[in-house]
Amino acid sequence: MNCPECEGPSLYNWVIRHTNTCTIRDAEDATQNADRERLDQNYRRGFTRSITNAERTLLLAAGHTPSDEAQTLVTWNVYRHRSIDAHPAP
């Protein structure tokens, strides 16, 4: 799956090489920073939050249809990990 905005290629496991001007990249970077700050405040205990518009856009581009109430589970192992409860489109 490529990024639907900048067409940057997927490298592996939802890691996309966005262009420098891609607003999805900017949104994902901001979300990653916010998730990291919240994980640090919670002593790296995981938490759940609503999916972001950028996550929704990427899921739709990959053929998944997240519900309006879709949640992201953010956890920390060595790297931040996100699990989103979206299902493939029928």
C-alpha positions as CSV (number, residue, x, y, z in Angstrom):
1,M,0.0,0.0,0.0
2,N,1.3,3.4,-0.9
3,C,0.4,6.6,0.9
4,P,-2.9,7.9,-0.7
5,E,-1.6,11.5,-0.6
6,C,2.1,11.5,-1.6
7,E,2.2,7.9,-3.0
8,G,5.2,7.1,-0.8
9,P,5.8,3.3,-0.7
10,S,5.1,1.1,2.2
11,L,8.4,-0.3,3.5
12,Y,7.1,-2.9,6.0
13,N,4.3,-3.2,8.7
14,W,2.6,0.1,7.9
15,V,5.9,2.0,7.8
16,I,5.6,4.4,4.8
17,R,8.3,6.5,3.2
18,H,6.3,9.7,2.9
19,T,7.6,12.8,1.0
20,N,8.7,15.8,3.0
21,T,5.5,17.7,2.0
22,C,3.0,15.0,2.9
23,T,0.4,16.2,5.4
24,I,-0.3,12.6,6.4
25,R,3.3,12.2,7.4
26,D,3.1,15.4,9.5
27,A,-0.1,14.2,11.2
28,E,1.4,10.8,11.9
29,D,4.6,12.4,13.3
30,A,2.4,14.6,15.6
31,T,0.4,11.6,16.7
32,Q,3.5,9.6,17.4
33,N,4.9,12.5,19.6
34,A,1.6,12.9,21.4
35,D,1.4,9.1,22.0
36,R,5.0,9.0,23.3
37,E,4.3,11.9,25.7
38,R,1.2,10.2,27.0
39,L,3.1,6.9,27.4
40,D,5.8,8.7,29.3
41,Q,3.3,10.3,31.6
42,N,1.6,6.9,32.2
43,Y,4.9,5.1,33.0
44,R,4.7,3.4,29.6
45,R,1.3,1.8,30.4
46,G,-0.7,1.4,27.3
47,F,-3.9,3.3,26.6
48,T,-6.7,3.5,24.1
49,R,-7.7,6.6,22.0
50,S,-9.9,7.3,19.0
51,I,-8.2,6.8,15.7
52,T,-6.9,9.9,14.0
53,N,-8.0,11.2,10.6
54,A,-4.6,10.2,9.2
55,E,-5.0,6.6,10.6
56,R,-8.5,6.5,9.1
57,T,-7.2,7.6,5.7
58,L,-4.4,5.0,5.7
59,L,-6.8,2.3,6.7
60,L,-9.2,3.2,4.0
61,A,-6.4,3.2,1.4
62,A,-5.4,-0.3,2.6
63,G,-9.0,-1.6,2.1
64,H,-10.1,-1.5,5.7
65,T,-13.3,0.2,6.9
66,P,-12.9,1.5,10.4
67,S,-16.1,2.2,12.3
68,D,-16.9,5.7,13.5
69,E,-16.1,4.6,17.0
70,A,-12.8,2.8,16.1
71,Q,-10.2,2.9,18.8
72,T,-6.4,2.6,18.7
73,L,-4.6,0.7,21.4
74,V,-1.2,2.3,22.0
75,T,1.4,0.2,23.8
76,W,5.1,0.3,24.3
77,N,7.6,-2.5,24.0
78,V,10.8,-1.2,22.5
79,Y,8.8,0.9,20.0
80,R,5.4,2.4,20.0
81,H,2.8,-0.1,18.8
82,R,-0.7,0.7,17.5
83,S,-3.5,-1.8,17.1
84,I,-6.6,-0.5,15.4
85,D,-9.9,-2.3,15.5
86,A,-10.7,-1.9,11.8
87,H,-11.9,-4.7,9.6
88,P,-11.4,-5.4,5.9
89,A,-14.1,-4.1,3.7
90,P,-16.6,-6.8,2.6
